[in-house]
Amino acid sequence: MLVLLKTEVWKLKRYHMVWAGVFLMLLSVLLTVFSTTAQDGSVWTFSFFVEQVLKNNITTIFPMCIALITGYIISREGTDDTLKNILTVPLSFPALLAGKLAVCGLLSLFLGIVSTVFTVMASSLLGFPGGDFPAVMQAGLQITANCLLLYIAVLPIIAIAARIPNGHLIGAVVAFVYGYGGMFAAGSMTLANLYPVTASMGLIGYRSYDAAVHWNPLLCMFSLLAALLIAAAFVATAKKGAAPKTAKKPKRVITKKGW
């Protein structure tokens, strides 16, 4: 498994889709910057800016982003016609799939760090107060951990999409709707603790200082653990089928000329 993980990490270097993830992390921060122009009476500080970036990551950007990239990485083996060669080695398709998902978990941490860097840079350029070293460290931990937890929340969708030829686009669309649903789940603290996407917010203590916010870490952990187990079940029962379908060439019909 260690060799498999190393191989998948090296493969990441040739996937340009990873740069799309970096761009989407920048887009999340830019959307937050644009929202600072709204005349809604909000006092923008570094901590408040971080909260808004987290909200955009959770409900708009990251679930779709990580589902698209992970699904693309999985489907590439079929697109490049390398899957049949890999499976000639004593390696099952579920093991190959598990290795790719594990590496994409590391990728989610990397994207969390990238998001943190963009957030700190944007806050510094805008001159928001409160961006001292302890606040930056806390923001980095929250954003990075949240990206990993969101990845776990989206794993069932990724695992199901991996069974479908070229299913990464479908998975990305479903993940976007799934993430956007977090906005509605946040309206009820009970639902917010149980909905995997918003449960990630509870485990990082999002707005825990607010008296109206009551996170239940045990329920949040149970929600994400359930998502992880569901994904594991889909991976364990996955069969070779991620290769894209190729169009069959029509049979050539030879007609006899009449005399």
Secondary structure, 3 states (H helix, E strand, C coil): CHHHHHHHHHHHCCCCHHHHHHHHHHHHHHHHHHHCCCCCCCCCCHHHHHHHHHHHHHHHHHHHHHHHHHHHHHHHHHHCCCHHHHCCCCCCHHHHHHHHHHHHHHHHHHHHHHHHHHHHHHHHHHCCCCCCHHHHHHHHHHHHHHHHHHHHHHHHHHHHHCCCCCCHHHHHHHHHHHHHHHHHHCCCHHHHHHCHHHHHHHHCCCCCCCCCCCCCHHHHHHHHHHHHHHHHHHHHCCCCCCCCCCCCCCCCCCCCCCC
